[in-house]
């Protein structure tokens, strides 16, 4: 039995708790009498839907032992499931990268599960951010139809043919996010009508909110069908703006992502990416992803923004899992997969279990 001083359950916080695991699943959750239990809070494993890389390990170029390094780094921040993310690039580069991701997903053993690749491009809208203009192209449904292993795709809904593309992606069971966009609210609404369910990194690479032009952010904040992802490093989004988004959205429509990049990789050095004021940036100052970890995102919400831990855990675990159709994880409940994290009093990761197997220490 795994014991802890508290646990975050679907109904909120519970005091001293014991969790029994059978066959990699939670078999029982038992309240315990106060006593000699670790001063931990047990929470479901975190689920990160946007990881381009970590430190020097770049997802687009990962192969062989690189994946073990990514596994180790993710476990250290409490991530038990994730979407390797590919940014905008020439179309002929994607098949090989997706094949490497598929190979990594098929490995045996207790490691963070890959829920499918996230293609953040190349079919973006008019807010490219750090994506090179020459790599952003018009949607090509035939090309997309030939891809395997894609779980999530970010699309700029104002791009020519984007709405037809979204319709086709949803029909294939691929989760669609709108993002990197300056689309008018009615275009965002049209995308949601077709099944788009996420807005990629709200406030970043998207048109601003104005009194007479609410833009895509206004549409995202007011459409309760649409979840929004947030990069809570306090650089991409100010604490007050994080609070605004969280107050505006239903609690099941907020998702934390890191948008982490391999800012120390040879590729990043070639592009001139350096760490300035808490975020990796291009030479012109454009933010190019983050060095955020998911546990730090949770701490930032709780300790800086003032979000209740149970809600922060929902944003980091339950909501992204449900968005990806994973009902077997993201929650501490009988029958759920025993992917769990123990947080200490400072909300630092003390232990991680995947399918009930302890992985730290």
N, C-alpha and C positions, 0 to 999 in steps of 0.2 A: 504494500500500500504506500502511495506517495502522500506525505502529510505536509501541511503548511498552516501558518497562522491565519490565512484568509484565502479566499478564492473569488474570482469574478465569474459568476454564473449568469445564465440568461435573465434571471430576475434581479440581478444586481449583486452586491457584495454579500458574502457569507463569511462568518467567523471561522474558527479552526475547522479544517476540512481534510478528510481522507479520501483519496481517489484510488479505486481498485481497477486494475487493467487486466483484461483477458484477451489474448489474441490480437493485441494491438489496438483494442478499442476500450473505451471507458465502460466498465461493467457496473460500477456503483459509485455514488457520491455520498459520503457520510459525514454529517456534522460530528465534530469531536469535542470532548470536554476540554476546557482550557488545560494546558499542560505543556509538556516538553515537546514542542513541535518547532521546526525551522521557522525563523521569522521572515517568511516568504509570502508573497501573494501569487497564487497560481492563476494564469490566464491562458486562453487558447493561443496557439502559435500564430505569429503574424504572417500576413499574406501580402506580398509586395508585387503589384501589377506592372511596375515600370522600373526595371533595372537594366541600364545600358552597360554597366561595368562597375567594378569596385577597385579603387586604388590603381594598380597597374594591370588589372585583368579585364580585358575588353570582350564583351559578349560576342560582338560581330566577328571576332577573330579567334575566339576560344576554341581550343582543341586539346585532346588528350588530358594531361594532368591539370590543365587550366581549370577544368570543371571541378576538380576536387578542391582547388583553391577557392573557387567561388562558393562551393558548398560550405567550406569552413568559415569563410567570412560571413555568410548569411546566417549560419547557426549562431555565431557569436553575437549577432544583433537580434536573435529571437525569431528569425524568419524560417518558417517550415514549409512554405509553398510560394512560388513566384513565377513571374512571366519574364523570361529573357527578352530584352527589348532591342529592336533593330531600328535605327534611324534611317533617314532618307539616304539613298545610295543608288548607283546605276542598277537597273532592273536585273542585269545578269549576275549580280553578286548575291542576291537573296537565296536562290536555291541551295547553294553550298552551305551558307550559314544556317539555313533552316534544317538541312540534313545533319549538321553537327549538333544543333539543338535537340533534334529528335534522337540522335544517338545518346546524348547526355541524359535525356529523359528516360531512356530505356534501361539505364544501369540499375543493377540490383543494390540492395542495402538501404540503411536508414540515412536518408539525406533529404534536403528540401525538395519537395515535389515540383516538377515543372508542369504548369497548367496550360502550356501552349505558348508560342511566341507572341509577343506584342509588336506589331509593325506600326511604329510611329512615323509614318511616311511610307512611300514617297508621294502619296496623294493628299497633300496638305492644302490649306487655304492660303489666304493672303497675309498671314502672320507667320513667317517662316522661323523667326527666332534664330537659333544657331544652325538651322538646317541650310546647307548651301542651295542657293536659288537654282543652280543648274541640275540638282538632283531631285527637285520637286517637279513632278510631271502630272499631266492630266490622267484621271482614273482610267485604267485599262482592265475591264472585267475579264477578258479572255486570259490575260496574264495571271490575274488573281485566281481564276478557276483552276489553274495548273499547280497552285501551291498547296503543300501539305504542312500540317503542324501549326497552323496559325490559330491562336485562341482569341486574340483581341487585335483590333485594328483601329487606329486613329485616322479619321478622314476629315478634311476640310469641306463642309457641306456646300460651300459656295462654288467649289471647283466644277467645271463643266462635266456633266455626267455623274457627279458624286451621288446624287439621290438614287439613281438607278443602281450604282455600285452598292450603296448601303442596303437597298432592298435585297440584292443578291447575297450579300454577306450574311444578313440576318437569316435568310432562307437556308443557308448552309450551317447555321448554328454558331457562327462566329460573332462574338460580342463586338459591337461597334461603339466607338467613342467619337465624338466630334471634338475638334481641337485645332490649334494653330490656325485660327479663323478670325475673320472680321465680318462674318455673315450677319445679315439682318436677323432680328428675332424670329420673323416668320420662316426664314430658311432653317434655323435651328429647330423650330417647332416641326417643320416638315420632316426633318431627319428623325426626330423623336417619334413622330407618327409612323414612320417606317420601321421603327424598332431600335434606333440608337438609344443606348441606355446609360452612357457615361460622358462626362465632359472632361477632357484631359487637362490636367494641371490648371485649374481655374485661376483666372487673373493673369496667368503667364501666357505669352504668345497669343493673346486674344484682344479684340477691340475693347476700348474702355467703355465704362458706363457714363452716359451723359443725361442731362435733364430731359432732352428731347430725342436722344438716340441711345436707348438702353443697351443696344448691341448684343453680342452673343452672351456676355456675362449676365446681363439682365434677364435674358431668356433662361439661362441655366439656373439662376437663383430662384426663379419664380415657377418653374415647371417641376412639380413634385414627382413626375415620372423619371426625371433625369438625375442620376447620381453625379457628384462632382468629386474629382480627385484634387488633393491639396498637397503641396510640397511644404511641409511645416518645418523648414530649417530657419525660419525667421529672417531669411534673406530674400528668397523668392517671393514670399508673402509676409507682410507685416502682421504682427500679432493681432492688431485690431481688425484687419481684413480677414484673418482666420476666424476670429470671433464672429464677424458679420456673416460669413458664409455658414458657419455652424448654426447660428441662430436662425438663418433664413431657411435652411434645408431640414426636412424630416431626419430624425436620427439614423434612419436606415439608408440615407442617401448621401452620406459623406464617406469618402475613402481616402486614407492616407497612402501616399506613394513617396518613394525617395527620389526617383528620377536620377539615381546615382550613375555616375560615369567614371570610366577609367582615366581619370585626369592625370595620372602619373605614367600612363602607358607611352610607348614610343610613338604611337599614332597621335596621341594628344600633344606630345612635344612637337611633332612635325607641324601640327596645326597652330602651334603657338599658344596653346591653352595653358593658363597659369591660374593659381589660386589667389584671388584678390577679394578682400573684404568678405571672406567666408563662403565664396562660391567659385567654381572654375569658370573662367571667362576667356573669350576670344580676344585677340589683340585689340579689337575695337571696343572692348568693354562689355560686349553682349554675354549674358549668362549662358553657359553651355552645360546644363545639367547641374548636379550637386555632388557633394561628398557626404550627404546625410545618411544616417543609419535609421532603421525603423524604430529601434528602441529610443533613440534620441528624439525622433518625431513625437513619440508618445510622451516622453518627458517634457518636451516643449509645450505640448497642449496642456498637460496637467499643471506644470510648475510655472509657466509664463502666461498662458491664455486663461487658465482657470477652469479647464474642462474637467469634469468628473472622470476618474480613472475608468469606470465602467463604460462610459461613452467613448473615451479614447481607444479602449480595447475594441469596442464595436467597430470603430473606424479603421483600425489596423488589422482586424481579424475577421469578424463576422461579415461585415458588409462586402469586402472584396471577395471573400469566398462565395457568398451568395450571388454576387454579380457574375461570377464565372461558372455558376451552376453547380458549385460544390456544396452540397448539403451535409456532407459527412465530416466536415471540419469547420474551424472557425468558431467553435463554441465548446464549452465544457458541459457536456450532457451525456447521459447514458446512451450508448450506441454510437456516439461520435468517435471518430478516429482520435487516438490519444496523442495528438500533437499539442504540446503544452510548453509553457515557459514559466519559470519561477523568477519573479522580480524581487529584489531585496527592498529595504526600506527607502532607498534612494531611487528606486525604479530602474536599477541596473540589472542586467541579465545575470542570474546566478546559475541557472540550469535550463537545459532544453531537452525535451523528449520528442522523438518522432516515432509514431506508432508504439509508444511506451518505452522506447529505448533511450536511456540517458546518454547524451553526447558530449557534455562538457565535464572535464575532470575525470 
